[in-house]
Structure formats: C-alpha cells, structure tokens
Amino acid sequence: MAKIRITQVKSKNGKPERQKRTLEALGITKLNHSVEHEATLAIMGMVEKVRHLVKVENI
C-alpha cells in the first residue's frame, strides 16, 4: 500500500460536527498538523469528506 501525508490547512471552526470528528479520527489535532497513513479505501473515504480542509501528499 502507498503511504500518504495528510495536513490540515484550513480551520475546522464553524464546520459541521461530522467533519470535526472525521479530522479527529484521522489523528489531526490542530492547524498545520500532519499525519501519515496507509492509503486504504477507508482512509481515502475520510479524506474525501474533508478534502476542502486538508492537503494530501503521496510519500
């Protein structure tokens, strides 16, 4: 599996609770925080739901 780096680039303030919880489930805690995950279908689905708040890079 390929690895991806997910970085939060926009604030979650004012966003729906579901999007905040998705960021939390990905392990992102604050702005400009990055995490690395395997590019599984589940992870990619979560990233798709918050794509307007994050930046994704292939590693």
Secondary structure, DSSP 8 states (H G I E B T S, - for coil): --EEEEEE-S--TTS-HHHHHHHHHHT--STT-EEEEE--HHHHHHHHHTTTTEEEEE-
